[in-house]
Amino acid sequence: MSNDLCVEQDSLSLEVLLRGQDVARILNVSRAFAYQLMQRGEIATVRIGNSVRVRQSDLETFIARNLHSAHPAHPISERISLSQ
């Protein structure tokens, strides 16, 4: 079974997939730059047909790899409102 799927108490839980514009908003960069990071493989992506998505955990990994601070990063899940 894939690490992306978690089965808990007879329910299926999937990880949130972010669009390029979501990645750009979270990183506070342009959408074009977010797509460049994704295209270069700096941020892992999931392809669904012609669409490209980013798992929330992969974006958190990218941020952690690029963190140059002594302070721990707050998980993205604390900053993302899925209703937006």
N, C-alpha and C positions, 0 to 999 in steps of 0.2 A: 504494500500500500504506500502511496506517496506521502511524503512528509507534510504536504500542503493540506491534507485532509485529516480531520480529527473526528472520530466517532465518540460521542459522549451521550450516554443514557438514551440510546435509540434515536438520536438526532444527528444530522450531518452538519458540520460547521466548516465553512470554507473561509479562507483568508481573503481579505478585501483586496481587490485589484484597483490600482490607481491609473488614471489617464495621464497623458503627458502634461496637460494643463494643471492637474492636481499636483504632480511632481514639481512643476515650475512654481506653483503657489507656495508649496511647503518649503522649497529651497530658496524662495524669494529671488528667482532668476527668470529670465525670459523663457517662453515656451520653446523657442528655437534652441536655446542652450540646453534645456532639459532633454530635448530630443537628441542633441549631439552627444550628451553623456550616455544616453541609452544606446545610440547607434554605435558608439565606440566601445560599448561593453563595460563601461565604468559602473553603470547601474544595470543589474540583471533584468531581463524582460521576459514576458510571456506573450507569445504570438497567438492570436485568435483570428484566423483568416487574415485580413489585411490590417487588423487592429493590433496595436502594441500596448501592453499594460505592464505595470510594475507592482509586484507584491509589496505590501507595506513593510514586511520584514526585510526585503531586499533593499528598500530605500533606507531603512534604519541601519542596515549593514554598511551601505555607502557612506552615510553620515558618520558612523562610528569610525570607519577607516580614514576619514578625512578630518576627524576631530583633532584639533591642535590646542587643547585646553586641559588644565588639570581638573576641571569640573566634569562630573559625569553628565552625559546627555540625557534629557528627558525623552522617554519613548514618544514616537510620533502619535501613537494612539491617544495620548493625553491631549494632543493639540488638534486632532482631526475631528471635525463634526461630520458624520456620515450623511447628515440631512442636507448639506450644502450642495 
